[in-house]
Amino acid sequence: MRRKVTFAATGPHTGHPRVVVPVPVDPEGVAGPTPNQARGPRWRRTGPNLFVPASVSADLPEQRIVEAAQLIPGYGGVTGWAALCWMGGRWFRGDELGRGRAPAMRDVTLATMLHARSHPGVLISEERLNTREILVEDGLPLTIPARSVCFEARYAAGLPAAVRAFDMAAYNDLVSLEECAAYLPHLGGWTGVPQCRAALALAEENAWSPREVDMRLIWRPEPDRPRLLCNVPVFDLDGRLIGTPDLLDPVAGVVGEYDGAHHLAGPQRTKDVRREAALRRAGLEYVTMLAGDSPDPHHFEWRLRDCYRRAERRTLEERRWTLERPSWWVPTDTVEQRRALTASQRARLLSHRRA
C-alpha cells in the first residue's frame, strides 16, 4: 500500500501555494474527478488512480516532487535534490545545479527499501534506510538533509558537482558540513562514498552561488592547498567596510569575483566597478571570472597568474586592508552562525546574498 502523505489532498498546499496535490477518483465528484471526468482532457494522471487538473503544469519542481511522493510505498521518503528543494534549497531545482534548466529535468528519487512501482520521472533507491533518517516536512516524507545531500554528492556526475551540492545545501542552512561529516561514516562502503568524502573536504559553508564554487575549484583544486576565504568582509584600517569579495587569498592579497549576466549592466555593474576600485586602492589585486570562462578556464587561469605576479610586487606599506572585524559586526560565515540569527537579523543581514 502506498504511504499517504499527511496533508489534505484537496487542492493547493498551504506551505507550497503553487503545488496542487493529486487526488483519487471520487464517484461523487466532490474530492476528486468522477471516473468519466478522469478519462477526459481536463485531468492529468500522475500515478495509479491519482489525478490533478490538466492546467497544473509538471514543470514546477515542487509539483513534480509531490506527485512522485504519492508513489512511496509503506516506508520511505523523497531524497537527493528533491528533498533539499522541498525544504527550501533555492539552488536545487531539478536541473544541473545552478546551470539553468536542462533539456530533460532530473528524475525525483524515492528512498525506500521496499519495491515500488516505476513511473516516468521517478527513480527508486533501495539502499538501506533507517527510520531515524526520515522526517516529515510540510506533510511530505523526506530523508534527512545530511542523507539527501550525501546522496547528491555520491551520485553526482563528478567532483565539482558534488562540491556544489554540499555548498548550496549549506547556503540555505539546510545542513552543516559538521553534520555531513558526522553522517558520512553511516554510509560505509556504499556507491560513491569516496567522491562524497573528497567533496566534503573541499566544501565551504559561505559560498553564495554554484558559479562561485566552480571558480574556487579552478583556483584551488586540491584540499591540501591553503584555503581561499568565501565572502568574507574586508575593512579598511579605520574599520569601514570596503567590500565582500566572492573569494580572497588573504596571504597573497588577491581577490576573485565571478561576474554573471546580471553583473554586466545597470546598477549592479556600477556597484561592481566601484567596489573593485576600492579594493585596489586598499592594496588588493583583483581578478574576474566571466561566464564565458567556464567551458575553457585557461583564460581565467592566465589572468589569475598575472594577478599573483602583480600582488607579489606590492609592499607591506601598500596593504591598507584588514579582516579584523569591528565589535559591532554580526558574523554570518557559517551555518551555525546563520541559524542563530533572529528573523529580523536574517532579513537584514542575508538579503544581499546573490539570487
PyMOL commands that set and color helices and strands:
alter all, ss='L'
color gray80, all
select helices_A, chain A and resi 35-38+61-69+80-86+131-133+145-155+159-171+177-187+193-202+210-219+261-263+266-281+291-293+298-312+316-318+335-339+343-349
alter helices_A, ss='H'
color red, helices_A
select strands_A, chain A and resi 43-47+50-53+77-79+108-111+122-125+134-137+140-143+229-230+234-236+241-243+247-249+254-259+285-290+321-322
alter strands_A, ss='S'
color yellow, strands_A
deselect
rebuild
show_as cartoon
